[in-house]
Amino acid sequence: MSELKTAEEKAAEERRGPAAVRRGGPPHATIGMPAEKSQDFVPSAKRVLRLLGPERVVVWAVVALAVGSVLLNAVGPKILGTATDIVFAGVFGSQIPSGVTQEQAAQDLRARGEDQVADMLAAMDYVVPGQGIDFSALGRVLLIVLGIYLVAAVLQLFQGRLLTGAVNRTIFRLRRDVEDKLNRLPLPYFDGQPRGELLSRVTNDIDNVAQSLQQTLSQLLTSLLTVVAMVSMMVWISPLLAVIALVTIPVTMVVTAAIGKRSQSHFVQQWKSTGEVNGVVEETFTGHELVKVFGRQAEADREFEVRNDALHHASFRAQFISGSIMPTMMFIGNLNYVVIAVIGGLRVSTGAMSLGDVQAFIQYSRQFTQPLTQVASMANLMQSGVASAERVFAILDAPEQDPDTASAVAVGGTRGRVAFEDVSFSYRADTPLIEHLDLVVEPGQTVAIVGPTGAGKTTLVNLILRFYELDGGRITLDGVDITDLTRHDLRSRIGMVLQDTWLFGGTIRENIAYGRPDATDEDVLEAARATYVDRFVHALPDGYETVLNAEADNISAGERQLITIARAFLAAPSLLILDEATSSVDTRTELLVQHAMSALRSDRTSFVIAHRLSTIRDADVILVMEEGRIVERGSHAELLAAGGPFAELYAAQFAGAATDLDEAGEAELARPLGR
């Protein structure tokens, strides 16, 4: 029966995507997600860093503190090596008789054939024959080292404090920019985005960007500076050993690049799968009543299992591949350590280096490989953070709605005359919906719009609100083109009550006052009495202070609808749009609401979209729409007397529609194939 879909239904499905990913409904067999673009790491990483632009002063302060702490940490091992030389020299000095010089002792050792020991003794400083370890000198050296490391730790503490503040302020601005961007996006963008996927980008992905920035920036800066400082110190102590140690750099770069390239696509898939899981969970819980009513729990569970399994495998592959960087780097570092220890020991035995220098060099080599290992281990965080940043940037880069005109018209009091002049609109260029429509609604008139599903009724009022832009023609309000008004000015003059109620977590009083934030308590009570909210509120334990939960399901559907009507009543708009506003109330309450709506509609232009034709008997004009066209217009009595499409709708609703449909269905089944 897909060929029987109306143009509007097809256009709506094209905008919103497959049924499984639409907002507000239960999941079906599959979820169609838009394919993620391939991650472009370098440009995206640069864009992330540009987010820190307003914090450049703080960033430079962080760099200065990092340089200071790294330099102090670099000097420490060299001075500590002096302490080792003092101890080693004291051991040798205690074994040399007093009155014998260091040179004489070395010559005596050579005479006995102990050339290596003689070379070691000749190269030593701090040797005093007949005297053991100089503990006073040793203590001074250790105190200096302690002071150096203490100052370095303080600098690192301040560095972390400044960086944490800069990152959090940056993420604060990013969240603010995303929120502002969402308010500037057109309605079709949200029609095409599963709500859970969008929420995942705004929450999970931004949090992941914050975590990646916080953990990688400080470590990355410190690690790179440490590598430079350690290399400089190693070259100073021993160029030969420095060359051996530097062999690990190209090896590290090759291994990190190879592993990072393999993990990159998996991280993109991981966050894509996270959004899919969120979409399934959000839709299942939003429509959990429908899921249970239609017995689709098992199918919903299977859908969740499929998406959760995809997330599990994507996460496992991404984390396992990127996690292999650390053990690989540690293995390379340990091999380098062994080679340096062996060659350093040989050079000490020949007197080419002191034992303290070898000890300092080994420390430098460990401190040199450690930051390389840290950089490698941060690759997964950076890849994950950039993948999340790209998903956030996709929102920030989305095409925005057309901006308000720079020369917006300031309209005073609105009379409420609405005119459609040669209006054309379609959701898809190849599927026309509304073509060359002309309509004039005089101030104070109540216009009812009826027709089959997908005829374009809701589209018509959405065009008045500028939720969508016209393809041709124009709509005027009191003679002013609505595109010459700001959207805020236009929509502030329009009140709308939808079939699907929307209430936020708060008190009943706050939900009613949402229509006019500056309303007094008396204004709220007056609106509640006029729309019969007051009748049921007093039966609640806390009255108007009753707190509605997130789904507002602690009151009935009819009571929720009455609150939304009271909200519109309080706003006192010049134009009123009622989209099946009484569909959720019982028959007796509907009569009460109709009286309230009559009072609300007085002296203001009203558009009423209705399927229940009994609710529009008193409308001034009834428009009958089919496939985006107005096929009939007139009063209730005139349209019934005309015997046209409205009369057919009326008869189908009140004169045995079920029987007619059954007979039509049997006739269709009896028709031979191929005709």
Steps between C-alpha positions, in 0.01 A plus 500: 500500500801728490381640166193640676707733722424866461764745388528645849545157658776415254667835553477462877654153484779630279573777751483288810666185379373143549222447748733333746694818560216748526447686820244388749421155365603146593785334314432270212706234336786721382641839573637699209782725605673748269849384419781674683760675285856372517695665779751764386719512805742790441251772394257397773774496764607851393141616530478357850816688597354820355223470756766596757561834324331714772726330757826580322643697796427213736637251248828692475519510880449122501781464245733714713425298812548177305838618370611592852394170654655297217833684524516442874415133455771478233769646728410269789653172375827669406539644852390171650775332298745722691373342822574156356850612405557627858395164644705302249803726549470461878509122466819520292656768723454288814710225338794730412753566776532858622787697351468322163369712219227390259753486213742287702222258592402469133862433396529234769187328367642501146825351627295213639322450168165644609477746215118530493480583871787744458317674212186526712694650793682749279171627355334547840435831670451552874759227597687581823754224589446357848160666534164333454169647381461876546152498654484878535556545125260214432234664719535834321456334162193306615341816647555681171336213310209497747448874455512470121240223492280685750496818290435295186200334669357840602535628143323190371220554755441857379525385141224243554283755681523755219446241228194354673341844515581573135359168377181531704438854377560382144249217535256744661523718190468196273180389674367855480581518128330166435192615692489825301549305178211265579277805541602622154450171318189457287229254592583263209839435661334357811254304287796315351686438826411223748462667838726254682775551243478879536504476880805274482690761299403785732580310822725194458714635218560840662590327828744281310660807336541655847657185640736467204612863522556480875697178492701551184593869494696505826664162448571567133666836570701366794599187310625687195698746712639213705619322185686814386655555845602137545656482155701815570629362830585163347696660216689709758592193708576254219433555128557131428238379747269782387507368142409153628213641705367710208453188289173449690347821357449385138400155623245657734362728227461215252330270749270774635399613151428145387292411805327840511398474135338164563314620811377826346208357302397283795470802727275672246285187489500479880345844544263444209383178668466685831260743335302209352469331839383827655245540222358152558484545878343846476235391252419181688444681828316790338257257338514227765121489527463432127777243514312311772155544346610353168714231660823620343719453808686208346563692178611807695737280701639348180551845349682612813712184496600563138603861565661418835694215341621734225612750765671221696700381200588852382613601851697179549684537170572869557622457858693180435686634197582836659577332834770292339709816458602510867645146533672538162667823609597351836665207321697739274600709804620196694716385209650848483562494878689171480726623218579826682576320828744260332686761296500746792651238730776434247578873476518530880742209511729680255475830686325672208204582723442526871255275676286804592479602133389151401240503775377844385492386137297191588256723685482730200444208267212378717359852524550529125312182408227562757361816331521323163296220651255751645456671165441163340250398767316831455445422134175317578375794706587747226341284232186457709483869589543615141237250382257648754601855405416429136152390600454823697643707214246336269229675704687831504551480121141404415318749273303748706155640434489816294593794724244763591498799271735779604221755449230322700163676515377598846127425520291642780167349593404207276145483359552147372433516126688214332536472123656224288597646164591249226677279758693195382689258722640148486721295728675354195564684177372206293179456704276809497267537796343846518481687169374854435279513807301817571316555827389802701399472866344811646568619856303313763399214267523138605625288212470124528722283281389143432601227263655155487835423659787646300284761326723786618297635793787522750735615225275799441529627858872414516550738210330777696746439785794495254606156612559446128579758231279544194601394151290774347248770583468663839298501822404832656387593850298823500649577161862444607698216344587264785858478366530872582438420867748335732406146586479593867264788427284283274477202734442717809166596340394140445376247754497130419344196664617169356349156501820369665527676834836627621554574869831537678608374840360767735184605680164538331515873573839529326377305197203732455715811553734379224265675258573837661795505745403840643147387589382545857352222710156650445552488123596134524193421711273686259635301204464177698137576588413598143635172363365281784845407631388634836237225522751214528797680659325529837469121509879467496682494837722801420260687272676736261834412663470138387828410331469326165765239425706490183227325299213677685335159534397560862187670359263378228537576130189718507632698795829555319310632200301740717823642644637568149173675411527711816856589399377630163211683669744679732724606207201686347637481143366693201487181293402164639582159348327192637631173357254236622515675837208306652593155372619378843204607711179313568168604350373690806832683546502573127174694535650704783815562300299604197341777708846605619630492143210717385596760760866464405426539127292812540654810343793303358566305184499125555608202293351170616629172358242233575410144413200493735260708292267553794751741650488751212125563458538862604801577276458802275670328209580134444776411254509150355850402380610213281859448383602853594206669324191668643224314323207650689427790734193633680303478822396173661145523366610613153744215457250239615242638258754497216541122532872515411814365670404645839160335490673170415736539794209586727299202382798269540541618858141494613316265263655156527850546368606158621239323287596699191865423550432129545296490178770689315762261632303194389453650155875563475579140599248368246660695213696266266878531491652717232210746485 
